Amino acid sequence: MTVEEINVVRPLGLGETSGRRGDEARSVVGGRTGLFTTADLSVYYGSFRAVRNVDLSITEHEITAFIGPSGCGKTTVLRCFNRMNDLIDSARVEGIVAYHGVNLYDPDVNPVEVRRRIGMVFQKPNPFPKSIYDNVAYGPRLSGIKKRNDLDDIVERALRGAALWDEVKDRLKASGLGLSGGQQQRLCIARAVAVEPEVILMDEPCSALDPIATARIEDLMQEMKQRYTIIIVTHNMQQAARVSDRTAFFTTEINEESDRRTGVLVEFDRTETMFSSPTDERTEQYVTGRFG
Amino acid sequence: MSSLTPANPLVLTIGDLQGNLRRLRKERFMHVLLFGSAALSIGISILIVFTLFREAWVFLSGLIEQSGLGALIDGGARPGWYPRDGRFDLPTIVLGTIIVSGISVVVAAPLGLGAAIYLSEYAKPRTRSWLKPILEVLAGVPSVVFGFFALRVLGPDLIQPLFGTRTPTSLLVTGVAIGILVTPLMASISEDALGAVPRALREASFGIGARRSTTVVKVVLPAAVSGIVAALIVSVSRAIGETMVAALASGALGQAPRTVNPTDTGLTMTAAMAQLAQGSDQVVGDTLAFQSLFFVGAVLFLMTLALNLVADRIVERVRNQY
């Protein structure tokens, strides 16, 4: 399948109104459907190809986990879904990431608009050095919401949504940096959901947390998937098995000529299938702990 | 028998564990040498400050004997700094310094911060790789060059026609020239401060859909504010201490009437000192005029010291907020 064969519509409201609007709930690319559908997605850092030819589809209101050994490109692929790779000067993306039928890498797409709909939670909790309230209100304020009452409601709803409200409701003016690691990460989740995104990308959100904080975030994810579509990158296979509906396994392939490693998608299926009866031998070796 | 006990127990003496004595002596020598160089530089600094204040005291006591301390603030109809006539009106040169460094901050702060934001947040690595060295070269241009630039170009060709000043040289010319001189310093330190803001904070902001400008204003600048304040204070200190430009471009020669108008010619403290010390007729070593040089130096020293202390306090307070 080549990129030319794929019928992906142009972005919303940019002069393509007659029947080409990308307001379908699902993207159809090369016969596959999903909220997101990638086709022949490759990412380069300079001349180095970090990950190549990824084809996968993300289903809405599910948790999709990306697993694989270090350097397999799972984070790189994740960051294609809200164009965070744009922030790395040397990064270049080839192929298609269709979201609601719109190619996110169309030259007319503004990454700022993409990121308002597709939020992100990072590996290390990264609250702003501001108060808890201002952290959560940051996104809504960007959209021009200024009224105190409106902001108060949004902040409360977002903090409740991140299961943090009861712990911080009496100290909303305190610095976000004064919270524990697990609370900080939930604050970051609250900050992400405050702008009412449709999708939340999570890049190893629990890798800096202790097991109790991790369990809280995992529970939270189960509640959140009613409202959001979640894609999570994790180093932890048990976590993928516990929380996700579908799992994508990535690994590295060594290029014989250049001796450089490139990430590839090995297998993508329902999580039970991936962990009980994977098709690919490499997946089986990885999930049984014999490799990686 | 335990395996830890050797079959033939060794007899150890202190000498075996003493190590190589020559190396030990070498190590001690290095220690003393390095301590010596640290002590020497501190010693010289103390000596300078000591001399400064001793001579300043000689001046003060001489002045008290001659005309009383009140002479430092001339209450007459036409006050001014006329050391040749024994008239030492301190406000004249302090005001000159405040006007000049104030103007230079107004010029350097926005220019320097703007350049720093561009370099740190907007410029592509390739652009930065040639822009930053140029900025650093600019910082290394000798101030006498800036002085002549102000004297021959900036003053007569730009400031005078633009502001309609009576003379081609004035406090305003000096202020603008020092502002340009200090801009690379402001830019360089501010850029370091911006660069020290964790990437994670920027990503957090971009990740919610913030534009670059919003990220700079709402996240990067607040997080770097202590460094930016430090850059500002260092720039002010540099502007206050800058001598060559002030001596060349302010328009006064060794004496000036008191003024608060930047378009007038005037004297900064540094210019007053430099021109006094330039071996003209009356500077022979023991006159009150010569000693006034040390007194002005001491006041200048106290001013920059106070500024640095204030800066430390501000930086500390801002840091404690988070």
Boltz contact constraints between the chains, C-beta under 6 A:
constraints:
  - contact:
      token1: [A, 89]
      token2: [B, 125]
      max_distance: 6.0
  - contact:
      token1: [A, 112]
      token2: [B, 209]
      max_distance: 6.0
  - contact:
      token1: [A, 112]
      token2: [B, 211]
      max_distance: 6.0
  - contact:
      token1: [A, 115]
      token2: [B, 207]
      max_distance: 6.0
  - contact:
      token1: [A, 115]
      token2: [B, 209]
      max_distance: 6.0
  - contact:
      token1: [A, 116]
      token2: [B, 209]
      max_distance: 6.0
  - contact:
      token1: [A, 120]
      token2: [B, 207]
      max_distance: 6.0
  - contact:
      token1: [A, 126]
      token2: [B, 200]
      max_distance: 6.0
  - contact:
      token1: [A, 126]
      token2: [B, 204]
      max_distance: 6.0
  - contact:
      token1: [A, 128]
      token2: [B, 219]
      max_distance: 6.0
  - contact:
      token1: [A, 129]
      token2: [B, 223]
      max_distance: 6.0
  - contact:
      token1: [A, 129]
      token2: [B, 322]
      max_distance: 6.0
  - contact:
      token1: [A, 139]
      token2: [B, 208]
      max_distance: 6.0
  - contact:
      token1: [A, 142]
      token2: [B, 210]
      max_distance: 6.0
  - contact:
      token1: [A, 175]
      token2: [B, 322]
      max_distance: 6.0
  - contact:
      token1: [A, 195]
      token2: [B, 208]
      max_distance: 6.0
